Amino acid sequence: MISLVILGNERGEALGLGTDMGVQYLFATVILMGVIQLGCGGLKLGRFVRLIPQPVMFGFVNGLAIVIFEAQLPMFTESPTIPDSPWLVGNELFLMISLVILTMGIIFFLPKLTTQIPSSLVAILSVSLLVIGLNLNTFVVKDMASIGGEIPSLVDFSIPLNWDTLKFIAPFAFILAAVGLIESLMTLTLIDELTETRGNSTRECIGQGIANIVTGLFGGMGGCAMIGQSLINIRSGGRGRLSGISAGLFLLAFILFASDLIEEIPLAALTGVMFVVVLGTFEWSSIRILRKIPKTDAFVIIMVSAITVFTHNLALAVISGVIVSSLGFAWESAKHIHRESEVREDGSKVYFLHGPLFFGSVTDFNLGFSSTDDPQSVIVDMKDSRVWDHSGLEAIHKLGTRYQSVGKTVRLQHISSNCKDLLRKAGSMVDVIVLPDDPSYHVANLNKPAEIL
């Protein structure tokens, strides 16, 4: 976001628009981000979140927990708003740690007594009253920033709304849209697991897109689902849409009417709440199972966690994890291709093919046939095999070409329904004969008559 504002300011100066145009480019980017997310919802792309493997989910939540933990560390320095500020020492450090532990203790133990009131709210109020009542010298929210505000108005855009501006903001908008949707949909998946429900990913994409469009029009920074706030909501008993609506309305009321009170909340109380979120977010079982799961999955968990922590780019971490998991799956699946053979009384040789035939297994598939040593007639029985992609079709076509080049014939037998569809669609692309004893299908090459034994 900061880099976009800086680039926008430089662009505004170059176009003679002034030095404060960067923030308007940001608002335009947020609007375009919302449009992209709205389009993803219309195309129902959110359902592809189900393709994210469990190791990626573990790495995602672990990395996010570590990032949240790191964000709390400045609260233990002499000035939380100044980078590389010295750490607290002596009584100040002891007081900060004590208040954090008190907050966490209330959150952990209050639900054992009652669940009628949110333990996080009780913890924040209790620690705040303790600090105010005893006049303890510790950081409060107003030491960080002022949260007071007013009802926003529509942005009066001064930037040129043309093709050049679109090209400038589009890359940022796509990245932000991807990060927002990935984090939101993965948070949705995590909440579904906790509540044993099933959310609507398409509705989430559309809702987030509309919200970001409206936010950009009113000068907002844009946003997405927050896993920390979502977990606090769930653990406080929130289950329906009313909990999210209430959170937004109360936050608006605090900003407009009660900012002076909120600014008196000790940072130690908020830090304690976030430490509880960290403990609840981190998937501790992932450490225990690292030695029990496949090495590829263990590597993905560690890799996604590391990318999340060091780059803070959730989209990059998730996409990298999905790619590595997919390649690992393809590699392992390719190992399952194998064949058995027998020679029939009529002199023909039958290969019984087992396993999936796709881009990862075509090499082993091709190495299993000997066009020079095999008899005149060869049959490939595919009862226990499936063709999944163009690479598999091309492998079959090349197999037929190899045998035809030495004057021999290859026939397919017992092909699956999906293979029939692929061969029928390929038409003349695949020059291989299919035995007519397969019902409802005769030949892969529609320009060539079926050959009957």
C-alpha positions in Angstrom: 0.0 0.0 0.0 2.8 2.4 0.9 4.7 1.7 -2.3 1.6 2.4 -4.3 1.1 5.7 -2.6 4.7 6.7 -3.2 4.5 5.6 -6.9 1.2 7.4 -7.2 2.8 10.6 -5.9 5.6 10.3 -8.3 3.2 9.7 -11.2 1.0 12.7 -10.0 4.1 14.9 -10.1 5.1 13.7 -13.5 1.6 14.5 -14.8 1.5 17.9 -13.1 -1.4 16.7 -10.8 0.3 17.6 -7.5 2.1 15.5 -4.8 -1.0 14.2 -3.0 -2.3 12.0 -5.8 -0.8 8.8 -4.5 -3.6 8.2 -2.1 -6.2 8.7 -4.8 -4.4 6.0 -6.9 -4.7 3.8 -3.9 -8.5 4.4 -3.7 -8.8 3.7 -7.4 -6.9 0.5 -6.9 -9.2 -0.6 -4.1 -12.2 0.0 -6.3 -10.6 -2.0 -9.1 -9.8 -4.7 -6.6 -13.4 -4.9 -5.6 -14.5 -5.2 -9.3 -12.0 -8.1 -9.7 -13.3 -9.8 -6.6 -16.9 -9.3 -7.8 -15.9 -10.9 -11.1 -14.3 -13.9 -9.3 -17.6 -14.3 -7.5 -19.6 -14.1 -10.7 -17.4 -16.8 -12.2 -17.6 -18.9 -9.0 -13.9 -19.1 -8.8 -14.1 -19.2 -5.0 -15.0 -22.9 -5.1 -11.4 -23.7 -6.2 -10.4 -23.1 -2.6 -11.2 -26.8 -2.1 -8.1 -27.6 -4.1 -5.9 -26.2 -1.4 -4.3 -29.2 0.3 -4.4 -29.6 4.1 -0.6 -29.1 4.5 -1.0 -25.7 2.8 -3.7 -24.9 5.3 -1.5 -25.9 8.2 1.4 -23.8 6.8 -0.9 -20.9 6.2 -2.3 -20.7 9.8 1.1 -21.5 11.3 2.8 -18.7 9.4 -0.1 -16.3 10.1 0.1 -17.1 13.8 3.8 -16.3 13.8 3.2 -13.0 11.9 0.6 -12.0 14.5 3.0 -12.9 17.3 5.8 -10.8 15.7 3.4 -7.9 15.4 2.9 -7.9 19.2 6.7 -7.7 20.1 6.9 -3.9 19.6 4.5 -3.5 22.5 7.4 -4.7 24.8 9.7 -1.8 23.6 10.1 1.7 25.0 8.2 3.1 22.0 5.9 0.8 20.1 5.6 3.2 17.2 9.4 3.6 16.6 11.2 0.8 14.8 14.2 -0.8 16.6 13.2 0.9 19.8 15.0 -0.5 23.0 13.2 -3.2 24.9 11.5 -2.5 28.2 13.5 -3.4 31.3 12.9 -3.6 35.0 9.5 -2.7 36.5 8.1 -1.5 33.2 8.8 -4.9 31.6 7.5 -6.8 34.6 4.3 -4.7 34.6 3.7 -5.3 30.9 4.2 -9.0 31.2 2.0 -9.2 34.3 -0.9 -7.5 32.6 -0.6 -9.6 29.5 -0.6 -12.8 31.6 -3.6 -11.5 33.6 -5.5 -10.9 30.3 -4.7 -14.3 29.0 -5.6 -15.9 32.3 -9.1 -14.3 32.3 -9.7 -15.4 28.7 -8.7 -19.0 29.4 -10.4 -19.5 32.8 -13.6 -17.4 32.6 -15.3 -19.8 30.1 -15.0 -22.5 32.7 -17.3 -20.5 35.0 -19.6 -19.0 32.4 -20.0 -18.6 28.7 -22.8 -16.0 28.8 -20.4 -13.1 28.3 -17.3 -12.9 26.0 -14.2 -13.7 28.0 -12.1 -11.4 25.8 -14.4 -8.4 26.5 -14.2 -9.1 30.3 -10.4 -9.4 30.1 -10.0 -6.1 28.3 -12.4 -4.3 30.7 -10.9 -5.8 33.8 -7.3 -4.9 32.9 -8.4 -1.4 31.8 -10.2 -0.7 35.1 -7.2 -2.1 37.0 -4.7 0.2 35.1 -7.0 3.2 35.5 -7.9 2.5 39.1 -4.3 2.0 40.3 -3.0 4.7 37.9 -0.4 2.2 36.6 2.2 3.6 34.2 1.8 1.6 31.0 1.1 2.1 27.3 -2.5 2.7 26.2 -4.0 2.9 22.8 -3.6 6.7 22.4 0.1 6.2 22.7 0.0 4.4 19.4 -2.5 6.5 17.5 -5.9 8.2 17.7 -8.8 6.2 16.5 -11.4 9.0 16.5 -13.0 9.7 13.2 -16.1 10.9 11.3 -18.5 9.7 8.7 -16.5 9.7 5.4 -17.6 11.4 2.2 -17.2 10.4 -1.4 -13.8 10.9 -2.9 -13.4 13.7 -5.4 -11.0 12.0 -7.8 -8.5 14.3 -9.5 -6.5 11.6 -11.1 -7.1 11.0 -14.8 -9.5 8.1 -15.2 -8.1 6.7 -18.5 -6.3 3.7 -19.9 -2.9 4.8 -18.6 -4.2 4.9 -15.0 -5.8 1.5 -15.4 -2.6 0.0 -16.6 -0.8 1.6 -13.7 -3.1 0.3 -10.9 -4.1 -3.0 -12.5 -1.1 -5.1 -11.3 -1.6 -3.8 -7.7 -5.3 -4.5 -7.9 -4.9 -8.1 -9.0 -2.3 -8.8 -6.3 -4.5 -7.3 -3.6 -7.6 -9.1 -4.9 -5.8 -12.4 -4.9 -4.4 -11.8 -1.4 -7.8 -10.7 -0.1 -9.7 -13.6 -1.5 -7.2 -16.3 -0.6 -7.0 -15.1 3.0 -10.8 -14.7 3.2 -11.6 -18.1 1.7 -9.0 -19.9 3.8 -10.4 -18.2 6.9 -13.8 -19.3 5.8 -12.5 -22.9 5.5 -10.9 -22.7 8.9 -14.1 -21.4 10.5 -16.2 -24.1 8.7 -14.0 -26.7 10.4 -14.4 -25.1 13.8 -18.2 -24.7 13.5 -18.9 -27.8 11.4 -20.7 -25.7 8.9 -20.2 -24.9 5.2 -19.9 -21.3 4.1 -20.6 -20.0 0.6 -17.4 -19.1 -1.1 -19.2 -17.4 -4.1 -21.2 -15.2 -1.7 -18.0 -14.3 0.1 -16.3 -13.2 -3.1 -19.3 -11.1 -4.2 -19.7 -9.6 -0.7 -16.1 -8.7 -0.4 -16.0 -7.2 -3.9 -19.0 -5.0 -3.2 -17.6 -3.9 0.1 -14.2 -2.9 -1.4 -15.9 -1.0 -4.2 -17.9 1.0 -1.6 -14.8 1.4 0.6 -12.7 2.8 -2.2 -15.4 5.3 -3.2 -15.4 6.6 0.4 -11.6 6.8 0.7 -11.0 3.5 2.5 -8.0 1.2 2.4 -9.9 -1.9 1.5 -9.7 -5.2 3.3 -10.7 -8.8 3.7 -11.6 -11.3 6.3 -9.4 -11.2 9.5 -8.5 -14.6 10.9 -7.7 -13.2 14.3 -11.0 -11.3 14.7 -12.9 -14.3 13.2 -11.4 -16.6 15.8 -12.2 -14.2 18.6 -15.7 -14.0 17.3 -16.1 -17.8 17.2 -14.5 -18.4 20.6 -16.8 -15.7 22.0 -19.9 -17.6 20.9 -20.6 -15.8 17.6 -22.1 -18.1 15.0 -24.5 -16.1 12.8 -24.2 -13.1 10.5 -25.5 -10.9 13.3 -22.2 -11.3 15.1 -20.2 -9.8 12.2 -22.8 -7.0 11.7 -22.7 -6.2 15.4 -18.9 -6.0 15.3 -19.0 -3.5 12.5 -21.7 -1.4 14.1 -19.9 -1.3 17.5 -16.6 -0.5 15.8 -18.3 2.4 14.0 -19.9 3.6 17.2 -16.6 3.5 19.0 -14.9 5.5 16.3 -17.6 8.1 16.1 -18.7 8.5 19.8 -16.4 6.5 22.2 -12.9 7.0 20.8 -11.7 8.7 24.0 -12.7 5.7 26.1 -11.2 3.2 23.6 -7.9 5.1 23.6 -7.5 4.4 27.3 -7.4 0.7 26.9 -3.9 -0.6 27.8 -1.9 -2.1 25.0 -1.1 -5.0 27.4 -4.7 -6.1 27.3 -4.9 -6.1 23.5 -1.5 -7.8 23.4 -2.8 -10.6 25.7 -5.9 -11.0 23.5 -3.7 -11.4 20.4 -1.4 -13.9 22.1 -4.5 -16.0 22.8 -5.4 -15.7 19.1 -1.8 -16.8 18.3 -2.2 -19.9 20.5 -5.6 -20.7 19.0 -4.5 -20.1 15.4 -1.3 -22.1 15.4 -1.9 -25.7 14.4 0.1 -27.4 17.1 -0.8 -30.9 15.8 1.2 -30.1 12.7 4.4 -30.3 14.7 3.5 -33.6 16.1 2.7 -35.2 12.8 5.7 -33.9 10.8 7.4 -37.3 11.0 4.3 -39.3 10.4 3.2 -37.7 7.1 4.8 -37.9 3.6 8.0 -35.8 3.3 6.5 -33.7 0.6 3.6 -32.7 2.9 6.0 -31.9 5.8 8.1 -29.8 3.4 5.0 -27.9 2.2 3.9 -27.1 5.8 7.4 -25.7 6.6 7.7 -23.9 3.3 4.3 -22.2 3.4 5.0 -21.1 7.0 8.4 -19.7 6.1 7.2 -17.8 3.1 4.3 -16.3 5.1 6.6 -15.2 7.9 9.5 -13.8 5.8 7.5 -12.2 2.9 4.1 -11.5 4.6 2.7 -12.4 1.2 -0.1 -14.8 1.9 -1.0 -15.3 -1.8 2.6 -16.2 -2.7 2.8 -18.6 0.2 -0.5 -20.4 -0.7 0.2 -20.5 -4.4 3.7 -21.9 -3.8 2.3 -24.5 -1.5 -0.4 -25.6 -4.0 2.2 -25.9 -6.8 4.6 -28.0 -4.7 1.8 -30.2 -3.4 0.5 -30.7 -7.0 3.9 -31.6 -8.3 4.4 -34.0 -5.5 1.0 -35.6 -6.1 1.8 -35.9 -9.9 5.2 -37.4 -9.2 3.7 -40.0 -6.8 0.8 -40.8 -9.1 3.2 -41.3 -12.0 4.8 -44.2 -10.1 1.6 -46.2 -10.2 1.7 -46.8 -14.0 2.7 -50.4 -14.7 1.8 -53.2 -17.1 1.6 -57.0 -17.4 1.6 -58.9 -20.6 0.6 -62.2 -22.1 0.7 -63.9 -25.5 -2.6 -65.4 -26.7 -3.0 -68.6 -28.7 -3.6 -66.6 -31.9 -0.1 -65.1 -31.5 -1.3 -61.6 -30.5 0.2 -60.0 -27.4 -1.9 -58.2 -24.8 -0.6 -55.5 -22.4 -2.7 -55.1 -19.3 -2.2 -51.4 -18.3 -2.6 -50.3 -14.7 -2.6 -46.7 -13.3 -3.3 -43.2 -14.6 -1.9 -42.1 -17.9 -1.1 -38.4 -17.8 1.8 -36.0 -18.3 3.7 -37.4 -15.4 3.5 -41.1 -16.4 3.9 -41.0 -20.2 7.7 -41.6 -20.0 7.3 -44.9 -18.1 4.3 -45.8 -20.4 6.4 -45.4 -23.5 9.3 -47.4 -22.1 7.2 -50.5 -21.6 6.6 -51.4 -25.2 8.9 -52.9 -27.8 7.7 -52.4 -31.3 10.5 -54.4 -32.8 10.2 -57.5 -30.6 6.4 -57.6 -30.3 4.3 -59.8 -32.6 2.2 -58.4 -35.5 -0.9 -57.7 -33.5 -0.7 -55.9 -30.1 -3.7 -55.2 -27.8 -3.5 -52.7 -24.9 -6.1 -53.6 -22.3 -7.0 -50.4 -20.4 -9.6 -51.8 -18.0 -7.5 -50.6 -15.0 -6.2 -47.4 -16.5 -7.4 -44.0 -17.3 -6.3 -41.3 -19.8 -6.5 -37.9 -18.1 -5.0 -35.3 -20.4 -3.6 -34.4 -23.8 -0.2 -35.9 -22.9 -1.9 -39.3 -22.4 -3.6 -39.0 -25.7 -0.4 -38.0 -27.4 1.4 -41.0 -25.8 -1.3 -43.3 -27.3 -1.0 -41.7 -30.7 2.8 -42.0 -30.7 2.5 -45.7 -29.6 0.3 -46.4 -32.6 2.7 -44.5 -34.9 5.7 -46.5 -33.6 4.0 -49.9 -34.4 2.7 -48.7 -37.7 6.2 -47.7 -38.8 7.3 -51.3 -38.5 4.1 -52.7 -40.1 2.3 -53.7 -36.9 -1.1 -52.9 -35.4 -2.0 -51.6 -31.9 -5.6 -51.9 -30.6 -7.1 -50.5 -27.5 -9.5 -52.5 -25.4 -11.8 -51.9 -22.4 -11.3 -48.1 -22.4 -13.1 -46.1 -19.8 -16.0 -43.7 -20.5 -13.8 -40.6 -20.0 -11.2 -42.0 -22.3 -13.9 -42.6 -25.0 -14.9 -39.0 -24.7 -11.3 -37.8 -25.0 -10.7 -40.0 -28.0 -13.9 -39.0 -29.7 -13.1 -35.3 -29.2 -9.6 -35.8 -30.4 -10.8 -37.4 -33.6 -8.0 -37.7 -36.2 -5.5 -36.4 -33.7 -5.1 -40.0 -32.3 -4.6 -42.7 -34.9 -5.3 -45.8 -32.8 -7.9 -48.5 -33.3 -10.3 -49.4 -30.5 -11.7 -52.9 -30.5 -15.4 -53.0 -31.4 -16.3 -55.2 -28.5 -16.3 -52.0 -26.5 -20.0 -50.9 -26.4 -21.1 -47.7 -28.0 -17.7 -46.8 -29.4 -15.7 -48.1 -32.4 -12.6 -46.2 -33.4 -10.5 -43.4 -32.3 -9.8 -42.2 -35.8 -13.2 -41.4 -37.2 -11.8 -41.3 -40.7 -10.6 -44.8 -40.5 -13.0 -47.9 -40.4 -12.9 -50.1 -37.4 -10.7 -53.2 -37.7 -12.2 -56.4 -36.4 -10.1 -59.3 -35.2 
